């Protein structure tokens, strides 16, 4: 009896996994375009939120929980380092995109940023990092016909080492 019950449980589990795998699909071309536009809008708004310290620009692009998470990151940055960041999205490339049950999407992407750090109190530049690469995972949800970012995970970051500016050549006389 235990063997029959074990085989039943194993069969049921594998069947559920197959059903779950079937529900995670590649998006249609229309879905892919809408999701890509949502990702671009969110990343542009995220850059503005970092640069202005105003998370209100994320409304319409991100869920209240995601907006709160970005707000916390900005607050921690100010409190822990006394810095503010001016960021500009150079571009992004979607590595993978999948849709689950037609209302949830997962997008893995490579983002390229131009980032400048400033002292929040004095506004003095502390560092400039061109072409900072972040590999991220975005979770989106279709809400009232619009894709909204509900979570962002930074998987990896490659920040180039800033190169010192070359001193002007001396004028031999």
Buried (B, 14 or more C-beta within 10 A) or exposed (E): EEEEEEEEEEEEEEEEEEEEEEEEEEBEEEBBEBBBEBBBBBBBBBBBBBBEBEBEBBEEBBBEEBBEBBBEBBEEBBEEEEBBBBBBBBEBEBEEBBBEEEEBBBBBBBBBBBBBBBEBEEEEEBEEBBEBBBBBBBBBBBEEEBBBBBBBEEEEEEBEEEEEEEEEEEEEE
